[in-house]
Amino acid sequence: MKLLKKFSIAFIASSVLAVSAIAVEPQKGNEKPPPPPKERGEVPRPPKESPPPRDNNNNGNKGNNDGKHGGRP
């Protein structure tokens, strides 16, 4: 009975190793040719609008956050 158990374990282990070796090996005849290179077409960019000038008289975003030190409120 012990001999049968050892043989069955050895058979299962060898079959698992054989199946994993077949699965890892790359399959032949499955290679696809690389796709043809795409033509680079130039995309016209719209002209960039300049931002409105800053008004130095208003006290906009000066970083006054009442003693908070960043992060989430």
C-alpha positions in Angstrom: 0.0 0.0 0.0 2.9 2.4 0.8 4.5 1.6 -2.5 1.3 2.4 -4.4 0.9 5.7 -2.5 4.5 6.7 -3.4 4.1 5.8 -7.0 0.8 7.8 -7.3 2.4 10.8 -5.6 5.4 10.6 -8.0 3.1 10.2 -11.0 1.0 13.2 -10.0 4.1 15.4 -9.3 5.7 14.5 -12.6 2.5 15.2 -14.5 2.1 18.6 -12.8 5.7 19.5 -13.7 5.1 18.4 -17.3 1.9 20.4 -17.7 3.5 23.5 -16.2 6.5 23.2 -18.5 4.2 22.9 -21.5 2.2 25.9 -20.4 5.2 28.1 -19.9 6.8 27.2 -23.3 5.8 29.7 -26.0 3.5 28.3 -28.7 5.0 28.2 -32.2 3.1 29.6 -35.1 1.1 32.0 -32.9 3.2 35.0 -33.7 1.5 37.9 -35.4 3.3 40.3 -37.6 3.8 43.8 -36.1 1.2 46.4 -37.1 2.2 48.8 -39.8 3.6 52.1 -38.5 1.0 54.9 -38.3 1.5 58.2 -40.1 2.0 61.1 -37.8 -0.5 63.8 -38.8 0.0 67.3 -37.5 -2.8 68.6 -35.5 -3.2 72.4 -35.6 -3.3 73.9 -32.1 -5.6 76.8 -31.4 -3.9 80.0 -30.5 -3.4 80.4 -26.8 -5.2 83.3 -25.2 -3.3 85.3 -22.8 -4.9 85.6 -19.3 -6.3 88.9 -18.2 -3.9 91.2 -16.4 -3.7 91.1 -12.7 -5.2 93.9 -10.7 -2.8 94.8 -8.0 -5.4 96.8 -6.0 -7.7 94.0 -5.1 -6.7 91.7 -2.2 -7.5 88.4 -4.0 -5.9 85.2 -3.1 -3.3 86.3 -0.6 -3.2 83.0 1.3 -5.1 84.2 4.3 -6.6 81.1 5.7 -7.1 82.1 9.4 -4.2 80.1 10.9 -4.9 76.9 9.1 -1.9 75.1 7.8 -3.2 73.5 4.6 -4.7 70.0 4.2 -8.4 69.3 4.2 -10.8 71.5 6.1 
